[in-house]
């Protein structure tokens, strides 16, 4: 193999179970496509009825290769609980003998590869309910009863870490979290965007919220803020887990227009015409919406936590707020919003940057690995 090329390098990609088509599935589809792989191995058939909306990559269920596969399918009904054990029991020799295995997600790290296979993991985040959110999710009877299980799974998670040779992460936030909990170095590889699909059609005097109606997205505070503002808010995203009372307030508010889930074309259209984008996710690992806002030339008004806290620079590409209704109102009322952000500002998030960094690190890590074995 040419040391400056991926030609001749046998690469396989594995991704933990697909519960819904979301950001992680978008990322692994782009990753597989970038290394000329047309199949991603996963546990279980993808639950969504429709096919992969992000590309032509096929997701292939490895469950039939496991012994007692009927039992394994029953275990999969418990969500992530049995995934460490199931991935550990996959004999990778049944699926070829790759030079490099790229895994996506926390549980796929449990795979035991042949000793001449380089194992690289794309970490979306260490399991948050094991680590940084442990104290937020241990209250109540179910939280108390789950503690021994979570402690066991945390030890399991730490034990498998040495099976990974190198890590990619999706943002500086996960880079920090990975070092904190695993003491491992990593390389930031941002999920890619096709910037050419985003445009700026001016300002039709409405603010935009993109995303599911979830508590974790800070939706109640956004709703409360715009109920008493003399500004229009368009909300686009699927139904989520917010309280029914908040959902009814959205319907009643004269200043809020809820569109439900919208397709990509409508999303690009809303981004192109809005005044600015409101983003209130709690301690987001990455969060593509602030990047999409800027790709459309618009400011993002983002909660001062997680990825937005390192991405947004006040007055340059948006403004930060504290996540409360009052904080959101203050930002909306205090500032005028530019809508002329240059796309070169977003060069870190282009598809070409993603492919080039992925390729360069794969070549570097594989060369070093081959010299040691």
C-alpha positions as CSV (number, residue, x, y, z in Angstrom):
1,X,0.0,0.0,0.0
2,X,1.1,3.6,-0.8
3,X,1.8,5.2,2.6
4,X,0.2,8.5,1.4
5,X,-3.0,6.8,0.2
6,X,-5.9,4.7,1.5
7,X,-5.7,2.6,-1.7
8,X,-5.3,-1.0,-0.8
9,X,-6.3,-0.5,2.8
10,X,-9.2,-2.7,3.9
11,X,-11.5,-0.6,6.1
12,X,-14.7,-1.7,7.9
13,X,-17.2,0.5,9.8
14,X,-19.4,-0.5,12.8
15,X,-22.1,1.6,14.5
16,X,-24.2,0.9,17.6
17,X,-27.9,0.1,17.1
18,X,-29.9,2.6,15.1
19,X,-32.9,3.7,17.2
20,X,-33.7,6.7,14.9
21,X,-32.1,8.5,12.0
22,X,-30.2,11.3,13.8
23,X,-26.9,13.0,14.0
24,X,-24.8,10.0,14.8
25,X,-26.3,8.1,11.8
26,X,-25.7,11.1,9.6
27,X,-22.0,11.2,10.8
28,X,-21.3,7.5,10.3
29,X,-22.9,7.6,6.8
30,X,-20.6,10.4,5.8
31,X,-17.7,8.7,7.4
32,X,-18.3,5.4,5.5
33,X,-18.8,7.2,2.3
34,X,-15.5,9.1,2.8
35,X,-13.5,5.9,3.1
36,X,-15.4,4.2,0.2
37,X,-17.2,1.7,2.4
38,X,-20.8,0.8,1.3
39,X,-21.9,-1.2,4.4
40,X,-22.0,-0.3,8.1
41,X,-22.3,-3.1,10.6
42,X,-24.8,-2.6,13.4
43,X,-26.8,-4.5,16.0
44,X,-30.4,-5.1,14.9
45,X,-32.3,-3.9,11.9
46,X,-32.7,-0.1,12.0
47,X,-36.0,0.7,13.7
48,X,-37.1,3.5,11.4
49,X,-39.4,2.3,8.6
50,X,-37.8,4.4,6.0
51,X,-34.3,3.8,4.5
52,X,-31.2,5.8,5.4
53,X,-32.0,9.4,4.5
54,X,-28.4,10.5,4.5
55,X,-26.9,8.5,1.7
56,X,-26.7,5.1,-0.1
57,X,-24.8,3.4,2.8
58,X,-26.5,0.1,3.9
59,X,-26.7,-0.8,7.6
60,X,-26.1,-4.6,8.1
61,X,-27.3,-6.5,11.2
62,X,-24.6,-8.7,12.7
63,X,-27.0,-10.3,15.2
64,X,-27.5,-13.5,13.2
65,X,-23.8,-14.2,13.5
66,X,-24.1,-14.5,17.3
67,X,-24.9,-17.7,19.1
68,X,-28.4,-17.9,20.6
69,X,-29.5,-15.1,18.2
70,X,-33.1,-15.3,19.4
71,X,-32.0,-14.6,22.9
72,X,-29.9,-11.7,21.6
73,X,-32.9,-10.1,19.9
74,X,-34.8,-10.3,23.2
75,X,-31.8,-8.6,24.9
76,X,-31.9,-5.8,22.4
77,X,-35.3,-4.8,23.6
78,X,-33.5,-3.5,26.7
79,X,-31.8,-0.8,24.6
80,X,-28.1,-0.2,25.3
81,X,-28.0,-2.5,28.4
82,X,-26.7,-5.6,26.6
83,X,-24.8,-3.9,23.8
84,X,-21.3,-4.2,25.4
85,X,-21.7,-8.0,25.7
86,X,-23.2,-8.4,22.2
87,X,-20.5,-6.4,20.5
88,X,-17.8,-8.2,22.5
89,X,-19.2,-11.6,21.2
90,X,-19.1,-10.6,17.5
91,X,-16.3,-12.6,15.9
92,X,-15.0,-10.0,13.4
93,X,-13.4,-12.8,11.3
94,X,-16.9,-13.6,10.2
95,X,-16.9,-10.3,8.3
96,X,-13.5,-10.3,6.7
97,X,-10.1,-9.4,8.0
98,X,-9.9,-5.5,7.8
99,X,-6.7,-3.6,8.3
100,X,-8.7,-0.9,10.0
101,X,-12.0,-1.0,12.0
102,X,-13.7,2.3,12.6
103,X,-16.4,2.1,15.3
104,X,-19.0,4.7,16.1
105,X,-20.6,5.0,19.5
106,X,-19.7,3.9,23.0
107,X,-20.7,0.2,23.0
108,X,-18.9,-0.7,19.8
109,X,-15.6,-0.1,21.6
110,X,-16.2,-3.6,23.2
111,X,-15.3,-5.3,19.9
112,X,-12.2,-7.6,20.3
113,X,-10.4,-7.3,17.0
114,X,-7.6,-9.5,15.6
115,X,-4.2,-8.2,16.9
116,X,-3.3,-6.9,13.5
117,X,-6.4,-4.7,13.1
118,X,-6.2,-1.0,14.0
119,X,-9.3,0.0,16.0
120,X,-10.4,3.6,15.8
121,X,-13.5,4.9,17.5
122,X,-15.5,8.0,16.7
123,X,-16.8,9.1,20.1
124,X,-20.0,11.0,20.2
125,X,-19.7,11.2,23.9
126,X,-18.8,9.0,26.9
127,X,-22.1,7.7,28.2
128,X,-23.4,10.7,30.1
129,X,-25.5,8.9,32.6
130,X,-22.4,7.0,33.7
131,X,-20.3,10.2,34.1
132,X,-21.2,13.9,33.9
133,X,-25.0,13.4,34.3
134,X,-24.8,10.6,36.9
135,X,-25.9,12.9,39.7
136,X,-28.8,14.4,37.6
137,X,-30.4,11.0,37.0
138,X,-30.1,9.1,40.3
139,X,-33.0,10.7,42.1
140,X,-36.3,8.9,42.7
141,X,-37.0,5.2,43.2
142,X,-35.9,4.1,39.7
143,X,-32.7,6.1,40.0
144,X,-31.9,4.6,43.3
145,X,-32.6,1.0,42.0
146,X,-30.5,1.6,38.9
147,X,-27.4,2.7,40.8
148,X,-25.7,-0.7,41.1
149,X,-26.3,-1.5,37.4
150,X,-24.9,1.9,36.4
151,X,-21.8,1.4,38.5
152,X,-21.3,-2.0,36.9
153,X,-21.7,-0.6,33.4
154,X,-19.4,2.2,34.2
155,X,-16.7,-0.3,35.1
156,X,-17.5,-2.2,32.0
157,X,-17.1,1.0,29.9
158,X,-13.7,1.8,31.4
159,X,-12.5,-1.8,31.0
160,X,-13.0,-1.8,27.2
161,X,-11.3,1.5,26.6
162,X,-7.8,-0.1,26.0
163,X,-9.3,-2.0,23.0
164,X,-9.4,1.3,21.1
165,X,-6.1,2.5,19.5
166,X,-7.2,6.0,18.6
167,X,-10.2,8.3,19.1
168,X,-12.0,10.9,16.9
169,X,-14.4,13.2,18.7
170,X,-17.1,15.5,17.4
171,X,-16.1,18.7,19.3
172,X,-13.7,20.2,21.8
173,X,-16.4,19.5,24.5
174,X,-16.1,15.7,23.9
175,X,-12.3,16.0,23.6
176,X,-12.3,17.5,27.1
177,X,-14.9,14.9,28.4
178,X,-12.9,12.0,26.9
179,X,-9.7,13.1,28.6
180,X,-11.5,13.7,31.9
181,X,-13.1,10.3,32.2
182,X,-10.8,8.0,30.1
183,X,-7.5,10.0,30.2
184,X,-7.2,9.6,26.5
185,X,-6.1,12.0,23.8
186,X,-8.3,12.5,20.7
187,X,-8.6,14.4,17.4
188,X,-11.6,16.7,16.8
189,X,-13.3,15.8,13.5
190,X,-16.4,17.9,13.1
191,X,-19.4,16.4,11.4
192,X,-19.4,17.7,7.8
193,X,-21.9,20.0,6.1
194,X,-22.6,20.7,2.4
195,X,-22.3,24.5,2.7
196,X,-23.5,25.0,-0.8
197,X,-27.0,23.9,0.2
198,X,-27.4,26.9,2.6
199,X,-28.3,30.3,1.3
200,X,-29.3,33.7,2.6
201,X,-32.5,35.3,1.3
202,X,-32.6,38.2,3.7
203,X,-34.7,38.9,6.8
204,X,-38.5,38.2,6.9
205,X,-38.6,39.3,10.5
206,X,-39.1,36.1,12.4
207,X,-36.8,34.1,14.8
208,X,-36.4,30.4,14.2
209,X,-36.1,27.4,16.6
210,X,-35.0,24.2,14.9
211,X,-35.3,20.9,16.8
212,X,-37.6,18.5,18.7
213,X,-39.9,19.9,21.4
214,X,-37.8,18.4,24.1
215,X,-37.0,19.5,27.7
216,X,-33.3,18.9,26.9
217,X,-33.6,21.5,24.1
218,X,-34.7,24.1,26.6
219,X,-38.0,24.5,24.8
220,X,-40.1,25.7,27.8
221,X,-37.8,28.7,28.3
222,X,-37.9,29.6,24.6
223,X,-41.7,29.5,24.6
224,X,-42.0,31.6,27.8
225,X,-39.6,34.2,26.3
226,X,-41.5,34.7,23.1
227,X,-45.0,34.6,24.7
228,X,-44.3,38.1,26.0
229,X,-42.1,39.4,23.2
230,X,-43.3,41.5,20.3
231,X,-41.4,39.2,17.9
232,X,-42.5,36.3,15.8
233,X,-41.0,32.8,16.5
234,X,-41.3,29.9,14.0
235,X,-40.6,26.5,15.6
236,X,-39.7,23.6,13.3
237,X,-39.2,20.1,14.6
238,X,-40.9,16.9,15.7
239,X,-43.1,16.5,18.8
240,X,-40.9,15.8,21.8
241,X,-41.2,15.2,25.6
242,X,-42.2,18.6,26.8
243,X,-45.1,18.8,29.2
244,X,-48.6,19.0,27.6
245,X,-49.1,22.4,29.2
246,X,-46.1,23.8,27.3
247,X,-47.4,22.3,24.1
248,X,-50.8,24.0,24.6
249,X,-49.1,27.3,25.3
250,X,-47.3,27.0,21.9
251,X,-50.7,26.6,20.2
252,X,-52.2,29.5,22.1
253,X,-49.4,32.0,21.6
254,X,-50.1,34.6,18.9
255,X,-46.4,35.1,18.4
256,X,-45.4,31.4,17.9
257,X,-45.9,29.4,14.7
258,X,-45.3,25.7,15.2
259,X,-44.6,24.0,11.8
260,X,-43.9,20.4,13.1
261,X,-41.3,18.3,11.4
262,X,-40.1,19.9,8.1
263,X,-38.1,18.4,5.3
264,X,-34.6,19.6,4.3
265,X,-35.9,22.0,1.6
266,X,-38.2,23.7,4.0
267,X,-35.5,23.9,6.6
268,X,-33.1,25.6,4.2
269,X,-35.9,28.0,3.3
270,X,-36.6,28.9,6.9
271,X,-32.9,29.4,7.7
272,X,-32.5,31.6,4.6
273,X,-35.3,33.9,5.6
274,X,-35.2,34.2,9.4
275,X,-33.8,37.1,11.4
276,X,-31.7,34.8,13.7
277,X,-31.8,31.3,15.1
278,X,-32.6,30.6,18.8
279,X,-30.8,27.6,20.3
280,X,-31.3,26.6,23.9
281,X,-30.0,23.0,24.2
282,X,-28.6,22.0,27.6
283,X,-24.8,21.4,27.5
284,X,-24.9,20.1,23.9
285,X,-22.0,17.9,22.9
286,X,-21.9,19.3,19.4
287,X,-25.2,20.7,18.1
288,X,-25.3,21.3,14.3
289,X,-28.0,24.0,14.4
290,X,-25.6,26.9,15.4
291,X,-23.4,25.9,12.4
292,X,-26.4,25.7,10.1
293,X,-27.5,29.2,11.2
294,X,-24.1,30.7,10.4
295,X,-24.0,28.7,7.1
296,X,-27.2,30.6,6.1
297,X,-25.5,33.9,7.1
298,X,-27.6,34.3,10.3
299,X,-26.7,34.9,13.9
300,X,-27.4,32.3,16.5
301,X,-28.6,33.1,20.0
302,X,-27.3,30.2,21.9
303,X,-27.2,29.0,25.5
304,X,-23.8,29.5,27.1
305,X,-23.1,25.8,27.7
306,X,-21.4,23.0,25.8
307,X,-20.4,23.3,22.2
308,X,-22.1,26.7,21.6
309,X,-20.0,28.3,24.4
310,X,-16.8,27.6,22.3
311,X,-18.4,28.2,18.9
312,X,-20.3,31.5,19.4
313,X,-18.4,34.7,19.7
314,X,-20.6,37.6,20.9
315,X,-21.2,40.1,18.1
316,X,-19.3,38.0,15.5
317,X,-21.5,35.1,14.7
318,X,-24.2,35.3,17.4
319,X,-24.8,36.0,21.1
320,X,-24.8,33.8,24.2
321,X,-27.5,33.8,26.9
322,X,-28.0,31.9,30.2
323,X,-30.8,29.6,29.0
324,X,-33.6,31.3,31.0
325,X,-36.6,33.0,29.4
326,X,-35.4,36.3,30.8
327,X,-31.9,35.7,29.3
328,X,-33.3,34.9,25.9
329,X,-35.6,38.0,26.0
330,X,-32.7,40.2,27.0
331,X,-30.6,39.1,24.0
332,X,-33.5,39.5,21.5
333,X,-34.3,43.0,22.8
334,X,-30.8,44.3,23.2
335,X,-29.2,43.7,19.8
336,X,-29.5,44.1,16.1
337,X,-28.5,41.0,14.2
338,X,-26.3,40.8,11.2
339,X,-27.2,38.4,8.4
340,X,-24.0,38.6,6.4
341,X,-21.7,36.0,8.0
342,X,-19.2,34.7,5.4
343,X,-19.1,31.0,4.7
344,X,-15.3,30.8,4.8
345,X,-15.8,31.3,8.6
346,X,-17.1,27.7,8.6
347,X,-14.2,26.0,6.8
348,X,-13.8,23.6,9.7
349,X,-17.2,22.1,8.9
350,X,-16.9,21.5,5.2
351,X,-17.1,18.0,3.6
352,X,-13.6,18.4,2.1
353,X,-12.1,19.3,5.5
354,X,-13.8,16.2,7.0
355,X,-12.5,13.9,4.3
356,X,-9.0,15.3,4.3
357,X,-8.5,15.1,8.1
358,X,-10.1,11.7,8.2
359,X,-7.8,10.4,5.5
360,X,-4.6,12.0,6.9
361,X,-5.2,10.6,10.4
362,X,-6.0,7.2,9.1
363,X,-2.8,7.1,7.1
364,X,-0.7,8.4,10.0
365,X,-2.2,6.1,12.6
366,X,-2.1,3.0,10.3
367,X,1.6,3.7,9.4
368,X,2.5,3.9,13.1
369,X,0.5,0.8,14.0
370,X,2.1,-1.3,11.2
371,X,5.6,-0.3,12.4
372,X,4.8,-1.8,15.9
373,X,3.4,-5.2,14.8
